[in-house]
């Protein structure tokens, strides 16, 4: 094989490994040292070495095993523990060494998945509340600081500094990588759930991989269901599993954004819808008399939308009631903007705009869904000038290509 195709094949395999196994490998590498930054640096070094070595020696049978072995040796080099290095030879950078690694015969799926333990470590009380979820998104789920900053409407450099400090805190404080016992679980579970949901929200279209199941959104669904199975009596864990599963059931293959109300319900995945509703019923069953939580309410909202696949109609009044309940339980910026949209569907655009105008969070000025909602409601109310301004702002804040094109199309209609 010529050098160019070999390099392209190696890069493709490395990209797949980064997409599917980055968080799992970081969690394994950091578990022993509690040094997340070192684990990330060592893994980055392993990826760099793979891109130099694999075109010459060939892609190993277990790319993840190869990367893990090289990264572990890099950690030991940095820590100065020569006696603890693996005795097996590794391929050298020129390709003159052996073409396989000690873990070539290891099934990647058999490598322990310690991500849930790392998630709970990032949710430790010693970590600042504001950075717990962003930290999990980066270290466990592999998102860049810039992506996280956009999702949290925070300047990129500010978010990057917070993440560096949090990783140092885990190392210096010796925070253990373990799922906490029941006495400490309640305070640690919420940020873990939020991080898994954040993983889905950032890649909600499932575009980070060839199929939705392989995407970061698919990984979020896997982690949510795994977490619910681990914590069988936690209604919010089941609520999150329901929420993500129901939303993924409506993810299509078309490279176009279509508003939920306008989607063809006949194309939705009925099996996943049924699975999501099962998770939602489980949440209600284990909750008992406890107060309903944010993720269970959000899943209930998704379930109302999903019911259109069987009923052919949408219960807008029920949606407004659920959105109002969600704001009462978790008054996030996203929840309040969604309530404005739901209110408009029942009482008209002026009523929806009143709810939107009542949001006093300064972050609303940088929040793309708020501007997109304002654009739609002002256009419906007949205020074309305000709608144009809002669409322009929403478009400027949109990083997702299909969503941006859809907004541009709506904006163009106003010029006719």
Buried (B, 14 or more C-beta within 10 A) or exposed (E): EEEEEBBEBBBEBBEBBBBBBBBBBBBBBBBEBBBBBBBBBBBBBBBEBBBBBBBBBBBBBBBBBBBBBBBBBBBBEBEEEEEEEBEEEBBBEEBEBEBBBBBBEBEBEEBEBBBBBBBBBBBBEEBEEEBBBBBBBBBBBBBBBEBBBBBBBBEBEEBBEBBEEBBEBBBEEEBEBEBBEEEBBEEBBBBBBBBBBBBBBBBBBBBBBEEBEBBBBBBBBBBBBBBBEEBEEBBBBBBBBBBBBBBBBBBBEEEEBEEEEEBEBEEBBEEBBEBBBBBBEBBBEBBEEEEBBBBBBBBBBBBBBBBBBEEEEBBBEBBBBBBBBBBEBBEBBBBBBBBBBBBBBEEEBEBBBBBBEEBEBEEBEBBBBBBBBBBBBBBBBEBEEBBBBBBBBBBEBBEBEBBBBBBBEBBEEBEE
